Structures are given as structure tokens and as C-alpha cells.
């Protein structure tokens, strides 16, 4: 839970840095929004390799490597004066993040809790909601008090200390790994229809969540809200995501035969929230939309490993999850920059949100096309 909070959960604070970085380096939002593409590009390239490592190596070792690389890169970003150096360091940050991200954590949960996968991955994924509840208001406060460089440096130092504590106190040295047969390459997974339907459906659904997390703060500011208010809107979504994941933890395992229907329903809930956000005319309307979006996105997050656990053997689960990550690339690489370009041209993120709604509808269709799983 803490690994996901301080890893994937950090994606939600990127949007707070879009305007400061744009002002600092004199570029538009479209350029700055290219940054989050690295959060999908780099994991998409290295996740198949990391997935194989996670099936064979202790998790503590992977977390130590990832935390040190990621937070050192984040701290260095706060010190550089050239945009290209910041971009290169952000790629390194994304590389480190992969070593203690969803591929490693979700693979561990599925292996450690057979028959209770939904509860395990949902409880672990609550960490990302905790990040939204805590880190979003914290970043709004820090950026209102310090420069973006100082705020980023404090964030990197604090997260590194917490991850070291997690590694040495919460993870015994031999936890995880050593499950898969050494040298095994299960190429049969690529011939399974479920591999592609789950991979593409989840990639589209989660890419929408990533793009929204990036454009929320500047969208709210463009609508006349302050950064502090934007932080609280994101905190509300994070709390709603916590409730959504709690519901999955409670009923997910009992609904194993209906996993694909549950996943599609959660995407439909997000689609309704996006429609409500586009129609919102007040803070109360925005809050209602964020509850729908947050609860749907939060509850959908555990669906990736949970769906895979319904169709694939546990001894290759990390390989399956890792091998599906490249499917995220086409959507991740163009989503955030395209949304930034739309904003630069029109002054609004609403046209981009309409495009994201179409993606959600496509993801629903893919997941409903999944065959029934064999128990």
C-alpha cells in the first residue's frame, strides 16, 4: 500500500507543476504535458523485464533500487536550469518508479493471497487514494508557500525516507520472488485472447485516469478555482477512490465469476462522472462529479491484476502484467500532450474530456467482449 502511495500515487501531483514549469522555462502546457508520457513510455518498455524479475527476486531489493533511483532523480530535477535535463531526469525517475510500482506490488499480492486476490490488490491500491487525499492538498500548500524547486526537493527527500522505512521495516528480506521456474518464458500468454482484451481495455481505462489526473489542476484553475481548491477537489476524488477500493476488497472475491462485468460497470461510473464534470457550473457540481470519477477510477485500479488472475496461472502473473504494459504506450504517449495542445489552442480542456469519454466507452466494449473465465 505504501509503495503504491509513494510511487504511482505521485502521478496525481504532476498537474500542480504544469503552470510553474511552463512559466519557468517559457513553454506551453502541451510541452510540459509530454512529461507524464514518460510515466507510461518507460514502464511500457521495461515492465516485461521487471515483471520477470518480480517473479524471481525478493521485493525488498527491487524497492530499494527503485526508491533510490527515483527520488535521487526527482531531487536533481529541482536543481537543474535546463528543460532538457529535467526531461532526461524525469525519464530516470520513471524507470525507478517501475521497480516498486503496480507490476511488482500486484504480482506479489496475487502470489501471496491465492483465492483472495481482489481483496489483496484492492487494499494495496488504497495507497494511491491515500496519496490523492494527502499529497494533493500538501502540494497545493507547498506551492503556495515555497517555489516549485523547493517544494519538489522536500517531496523527494520525504518520500525517499518513507520508502526506506517501508523497505527495512515492513518487507522481510526474502518476501516475494522465487515462484516462477527459472528461465521459463510462457509465450503462450500472447496467444490468449484474454491477454489482449484485458491489456487494451485496462490500458484505455487507466490512460484516461492518468490524463485526467494531470489536467485536473489546470482545468480547475482555468474555471476560476484556486490551487488550494483544486487540491481539495482531488482529495475528494482520492477519498472516493478509497471507498471504491474498499468496496472491491469487500465484494470482489465473492463476485469472481462476474469480474468482467464489474470492471465494465466501474468504467461506466467514470463515464457518468466525466459527463457530470462537463456540465458542472458550481463547486458543488464539481464535487459530485469528482465523487463519481474518483470512486470509479479507484475501484477500477485493482481490476488489472484481478482480471488477469482469473485467466492466467499465478506463477507467471507478474510476467503477464508486465507484458501488457507496452499496450499502454499508444494512449499514454499522445493523451496528455494532445490535451495540452487542445488547451493551448482553445483555452479549455473540455474538448479533450469529450475525447476521453469516447475512450472510456471503447474500453467498456473491450472488457465486455472477454470470454467467461474457467474456474
Secondary structure as a PSIPRED ss2 file (coil, helix, strand):
# PSIPRED VFORMAT (PSIPRED V4.0)

   1 X C   1.000  0.000  0.000
   2 X H   0.000  1.000  0.000
   3 X H   0.000  1.000  0.000
   4 X H   0.000  1.000  0.000
   5 X H   0.000  1.000  0.000
   6 X C   1.000  0.000  0.000
   7 X C   1.000  0.000  0.000
   8 X H   0.000  1.000  0.000
   9 X H   0.000  1.000  0.000
  10 X H   0.000  1.000  0.000
  11 X H   0.000  1.000  0.000
  12 X H   0.000  1.000  0.000
  13 X H   0.000  1.000  0.000
  14 X H   0.000  1.000  0.000
  15 X H   0.000  1.000  0.000
  16 X H   0.000  1.000  0.000
  17 X H   0.000  1.000  0.000
  18 X H   0.000  1.000  0.000
  19 X H   0.000  1.000  0.000
  20 X H   0.000  1.000  0.000
  21 X H   0.000  1.000  0.000
  22 X H   0.000  1.000  0.000
  23 X H   0.000  1.000  0.000
  24 X H   0.000  1.000  0.000
  25 X H   0.000  1.000  0.000
  26 X C   1.000  0.000  0.000
  27 X C   1.000  0.000  0.000
  28 X C   1.000  0.000  0.000
  29 X H   0.000  1.000  0.000
  30 X H   0.000  1.000  0.000
  31 X H   0.000  1.000  0.000
  32 X H   0.000  1.000  0.000
  33 X C   1.000  0.000  0.000
  34 X C   1.000  0.000  0.000
  35 X C   1.000  0.000  0.000
  36 X C   1.000  0.000  0.000
  37 X H   0.000  1.000  0.000
  38 X H   0.000  1.000  0.000
  39 X H   0.000  1.000  0.000
  40 X H   0.000  1.000  0.000
  41 X H   0.000  1.000  0.000
  42 X H   0.000  1.000  0.000
  43 X H   0.000  1.000  0.000
  44 X H   0.000  1.000  0.000
  45 X H   0.000  1.000  0.000
  46 X H   0.000  1.000  0.000
  47 X H   0.000  1.000  0.000
  48 X H   0.000  1.000  0.000
  49 X H   0.000  1.000  0.000
  50 X H   0.000  1.000  0.000
  51 X H   0.000  1.000  0.000
  52 X H   0.000  1.000  0.000
  53 X H   0.000  1.000  0.000
  54 X H   0.000  1.000  0.000
  55 X C   1.000  0.000  0.000
  56 X C   1.000  0.000  0.000
  57 X C   1.000  0.000  0.000
  58 X C   1.000  0.000  0.000
  59 X H   0.000  1.000  0.000
  60 X H   0.000  1.000  0.000
  61 X H   0.000  1.000  0.000
  62 X H   0.000  1.000  0.000
  63 X H   0.000  1.000  0.000
  64 X H   0.000  1.000  0.000
  65 X H   0.000  1.000  0.000
  66 X H   0.000  1.000  0.000
  67 X H   0.000  1.000  0.000
  68 X H   0.000  1.000  0.000
  69 X H   0.000  1.000  0.000
  70 X H   0.000  1.000  0.000
  71 X H   0.000  1.000  0.000
  72 X H   0.000  1.000  0.000
  73 X H   0.000  1.000  0.000
  74 X H   0.000  1.000  0.000
  75 X H   0.000  1.000  0.000
  76 X H   0.000  1.000  0.000
  77 X H   0.000  1.000  0.000
  78 X C   1.000  0.000  0.000
  79 X C   1.000  0.000  0.000
  80 X C   1.000  0.000  0.000
  81 X C   1.000  0.000  0.000
  82 X C   1.000  0.000  0.000
  83 X H   0.000  1.000  0.000
  84 X H   0.000  1.000  0.000
  85 X H   0.000  1.000  0.000
  86 X H   0.000  1.000  0.000
  87 X H   0.000  1.000  0.000
  88 X H   0.000  1.000  0.000
  89 X H   0.000  1.000  0.000
  90 X H   0.000  1.000  0.000
  91 X H   0.000  1.000  0.000
  92 X H   0.000  1.000  0.000
  93 X H   0.000  1.000  0.000
  94 X H   0.000  1.000  0.000
  95 X H   0.000  1.000  0.000
  96 X H   0.000  1.000  0.000
  97 X H   0.000  1.000  0.000
  98 X H   0.000  1.000  0.000
  99 X C   1.000  0.000  0.000
 100 X C   1.000  0.000  0.000
 101 X C   1.000  0.000  0.000
 102 X H   0.000  1.000  0.000
 103 X H   0.000  1.000  0.000
 104 X H   0.000  1.000  0.000
 105 X H   0.000  1.000  0.000
 106 X H   0.000  1.000  0.000
 107 X H   0.000  1.000  0.000
 108 X H   0.000  1.000  0.000
 109 X H   0.000  1.000  0.000
 110 X H   0.000  1.000  0.000
 111 X H   0.000  1.000  0.000
 112 X H   0.000  1.000  0.000
 113 X C   1.000  0.000  0.000
 114 X C   1.000  0.000  0.000
 115 X C   1.000  0.000  0.000
 116 X C   1.000  0.000  0.000
 117 X H   0.000  1.000  0.000
 118 X H   0.000  1.000  0.000
 119 X H   0.000  1.000  0.000
 120 X H   0.000  1.000  0.000
 121 X H   0.000  1.000  0.000
 122 X H   0.000  1.000  0.000
 123 X H   0.000  1.000  0.000
 124 X H   0.000  1.000  0.000
 125 X H   0.000  1.000  0.000
 126 X H   0.000  1.000  0.000
 127 X H   0.000  1.000  0.000
 128 X H   0.000  1.000  0.000
 129 X H   0.000  1.000  0.000
 130 X H   0.000  1.000  0.000
 131 X H   0.000  1.000  0.000
 132 X H   0.000  1.000  0.000
 133 X H   0.000  1.000  0.000
 134 X H   0.000  1.000  0.000
 135 X H   0.000  1.000  0.000
 136 X H   0.000  1.000  0.000
 137 X H   0.000  1.000  0.000
 138 X H   0.000  1.000  0.000
 139 X H   0.000  1.000  0.000
 140 X H   0.000  1.000  0.000
 141 X H   0.000  1.000  0.000
 142 X H   0.000  1.000  0.000
 143 X H   0.000  1.000  0.000
 144 X H   0.000  1.000  0.000
 145 X H   0.000  1.000  0.000
 146 X C   1.000  0.000  0.000
 147 X C   1.000  0.000  0.000
 148 X H   0.000  1.000  0.000
 149 X H   0.000  1.000  0.000
 150 X H   0.000  1.000  0.000
 151 X H   0.000  1.000  0.000
 152 X H   0.000  1.000  0.000
 153 X H   0.000  1.000  0.000
 154 X H   0.000  1.000  0.000
 155 X H   0.000  1.000  0.000
 156 X H   0.000  1.000  0.000
 157 X H   0.000  1.000  0.000
 158 X H   0.000  1.000  0.000
 159 X H   0.000  1.000  0.000
 160 X H   0.000  1.000  0.000
 161 X H   0.000  1.000  0.000
 162 X H   0.000  1.000  0.000
 163 X H   0.000  1.000  0.000
 164 X H   0.000  1.000  0.000
 165 X H   0.000  1.000  0.000
 166 X H   0.000  1.000  0.000
 167 X H   0.000  1.000  0.000
 168 X H   0.000  1.000  0.000
 169 X H   0.000  1.000  0.000
 170 X H   0.000  1.000  0.000
 171 X C   1.000  0.000  0.000
 172 X C   1.000  0.000  0.000
 173 X C   1.000  0.000  0.000
 174 X C   1.000  0.000  0.000
 175 X C   1.000  0.000  0.000
 176 X C   1.000  0.000  0.000
 177 X C   1.000  0.000  0.000
 178 X C   1.000  0.000  0.000
 179 X C   1.000  0.000  0.000
 180 X C   1.000  0.000  0.000
 181 X C   1.000  0.000  0.000
 182 X C   1.000  0.000  0.000
 183 X C   1.000  0.000  0.000
 184 X C   1.000  0.000  0.000
 185 X C   1.000  0.000  0.000
 186 X C   1.000  0.000  0.000
 187 X H   0.000  1.000  0.000
 188 X H   0.000  1.000  0.000
 189 X H   0.000  1.000  0.000
 190 X H   0.000  1.000  0.000
 191 X H   0.000  1.000  0.000
 192 X C   1.000  0.000  0.000
 193 X H   0.000  1.000  0.000
 194 X H   0.000  1.000  0.000
 195 X H   0.000  1.000  0.000
 196 X H   0.000  1.000  0.000
 197 X H   0.000  1.000  0.000
 198 X H   0.000  1.000  0.000
 199 X H   0.000  1.000  0.000
 200 X H   0.000  1.000  0.000
 201 X H   0.000  1.000  0.000
 202 X H   0.000  1.000  0.000
 203 X H   0.000  1.000  0.000
 204 X H   0.000  1.000  0.000
 205 X H   0.000  1.000  0.000
 206 X H   0.000  1.000  0.000
 207 X H   0.000  1.000  0.000
 208 X H   0.000  1.000  0.000
 209 X H   0.000  1.000  0.000
 210 X H   0.000  1.000  0.000
 211 X H   0.000  1.000  0.000
 212 X H   0.000  1.000  0.000
 213 X H   0.000  1.000  0.000
 214 X H   0.000  1.000  0.000
 215 X H   0.000  1.000  0.000
 216 X H   0.000  1.000  0.000
 217 X H   0.000  1.000  0.000
 218 X H   0.000  1.000  0.000
 219 X H   0.000  1.000  0.000
 220 X H   0.000  1.000  0.000
 221 X H   0.000  1.000  0.000
 222 X H   0.000  1.000  0.000
 223 X C   1.000  0.000  0.000
 224 X C   1.000  0.000  0.000
 225 X C   1.000  0.000  0.000
 226 X C   1.000  0.000  0.000
 227 X H   0.000  1.000  0.000
 228 X H   0.000  1.000  0.000
 229 X H   0.000  1.000  0.000
 230 X H   0.000  1.000  0.000
 231 X H   0.000  1.000  0.000
 232 X H   0.000  1.000  0.000
 233 X H   0.000  1.000  0.000
 234 X H   0.000  1.000  0.000
 235 X H   0.000  1.000  0.000
 236 X H   0.000  1.000  0.000
 237 X H   0.000  1.000  0.000
 238 X H   0.000  1.000  0.000
 239 X H   0.000  1.000  0.000
 240 X H   0.000  1.000  0.000
 241 X H   0.000  1.000  0.000
 242 X H   0.000  1.000  0.000
 243 X H   0.000  1.000  0.000
 244 X H   0.000  1.000  0.000
 245 X H   0.000  1.000  0.000
 246 X H   0.000  1.000  0.000
 247 X H   0.000  1.000  0.000
 248 X H   0.000  1.000  0.000
 249 X H   0.000  1.000  0.000
 250 X H   0.000  1.000  0.000
 251 X H   0.000  1.000  0.000
 252 X C   1.000  0.000  0.000
 253 X C   1.000  0.000  0.000
 254 X C   1.000  0.000  0.000
 255 X C   1.000  0.000  0.000
 256 X H   0.000  1.000  0.000
 257 X H   0.000  1.000  0.000
 258 X H   0.000  1.000  0.000
 259 X H   0.000  1.000  0.000
 260 X H   0.000  1.000  0.000
 261 X H   0.000  1.000  0.000
 262 X H   0.000  1.000  0.000
 263 X H   0.000  1.000  0.000
 264 X H   0.000  1.000  0.000
 265 X H   0.000  1.000  0.000
 266 X H   0.000  1.000  0.000
 267 X H   0.000  1.000  0.000
 268 X H   0.000  1.000  0.000
 269 X H   0.000  1.000  0.000
 270 X H   0.000  1.000  0.000
 271 X H   0.000  1.000  0.000
 272 X H   0.000  1.000  0.000
 273 X H   0.000  1.000  0.000
 274 X H   0.000  1.000  0.000
 275 X H   0.000  1.000  0.000
 276 X H   0.000  1.000  0.000
 277 X H   0.000  1.000  0.000
 278 X H   0.000  1.000  0.000
 279 X H   0.000  1.000  0.000
 280 X C   1.000  0.000  0.000
 281 X C   1.000  0.000  0.000
 282 X C   1.000  0.000  0.000
 283 X H   0.000  1.000  0.000
 284 X H   0.000  1.000  0.000
 285 X H   0.000  1.000  0.000
 286 X H   0.000  1.000  0.000
 287 X H   0.000  1.000  0.000
 288 X H   0.000  1.000  0.000
 289 X H   0.000  1.000  0.000
 290 X H   0.000  1.000  0.000
 291 X H   0.000  1.000  0.000
 292 X H   0.000  1.000  0.000
 293 X H   0.000  1.000  0.000
 294 X H   0.000  1.000  0.000
 295 X H   0.000  1.000  0.000
 296 X H   0.000  1.000  0.000
 297 X H   0.000  1.000  0.000
 298 X H   0.000  1.000  0.000
 299 X H   0.000  1.000  0.000
 300 X H   0.000  1.000  0.000
 301 X H   0.000  1.000  0.000
 302 X C   1.000  0.000  0.000
 303 X H   0.000  1.000  0.000
 304 X H   0.000  1.000  0.000
 305 X H   0.000  1.000  0.000
 306 X H   0.000  1.000  0.000
 307 X H   0.000  1.000  0.000
 308 X H   0.000  1.000  0.000
 309 X H   0.000  1.000  0.000
 310 X H   0.000  1.000  0.000
 311 X H   0.000  1.000  0.000
 312 X C   1.000  0.000  0.000
 313 X C   1.000  0.000  0.000
 314 X H   0.000  1.000  0.000
 315 X H   0.000  1.000  0.000
 316 X H   0.000  1.000  0.000
 317 X H   0.000  1.000  0.000
 318 X H   0.000  1.000  0.000
 319 X H   0.000  1.000  0.000
 320 X H   0.000  1.000  0.000
 321 X H   0.000  1.000  0.000
 322 X H   0.000  1.000  0.000
 323 X H   0.000  1.000  0.000
 324 X H   0.000  1.000  0.000
 325 X H   0.000  1.000  0.000
 326 X H   0.000  1.000  0.000
 327 X H   0.000  1.000  0.000
 328 X H   0.000  1.000  0.000
 329 X H   0.000  1.000  0.000
 330 X H   0.000  1.000  0.000
 331 X H   0.000  1.000  0.000
 332 X H   0.000  1.000  0.000
 333 X H   0.000  1.000  0.000
 334 X H   0.000  1.000  0.000
 335 X H   0.000  1.000  0.000
 336 X H   0.000  1.000  0.000
 337 X H   0.000  1.000  0.000
 338 X H   0.000  1.000  0.000
 339 X H   0.000  1.000  0.000
 340 X H   0.000  1.000  0.000
 341 X H   0.000  1.000  0.000
 342 X H   0.000  1.000  0.000
 343 X H   0.000  1.000  0.000
 344 X H   0.000  1.000  0.000
 345 X H   0.000  1.000  0.000
 346 X H   0.000  1.000  0.000
 347 X C   1.000  0.000  0.000
 348 X C   1.000  0.000  0.000
 349 X C   1.000  0.000  0.000
 350 X H   0.000  1.000  0.000
 351 X H   0.000  1.000  0.000
 352 X H   0.000  1.000  0.000
 353 X H   0.000  1.000  0.000
 354 X H   0.000  1.000  0.000
 355 X H   0.000  1.000  0.000
 356 X H   0.000  1.000  0.000
 357 X H   0.000  1.000  0.000
 358 X H   0.000  1.000  0.000
 359 X H   0.000  1.000  0.000
 360 X H   0.000  1.000  0.000
 361 X H   0.000  1.000  0.000
 362 X H   0.000  1.000  0.000
 363 X H   0.000  1.000  0.000
 364 X H   0.000  1.000  0.000
 365 X H   0.000  1.000  0.000
 366 X H   0.000  1.000  0.000
 367 X H   0.000  1.000  0.000
 368 X H   0.000  1.000  0.000
 369 X C   1.000  0.000  0.000
 370 X C   1.000  0.000  0.000
 371 X C   1.000  0.000  0.000
 372 X C   1.000  0.000  0.000
 373 X C   1.000  0.000  0.000
 374 X C   1.000  0.000  0.000
 375 X C   1.000  0.000  0.000
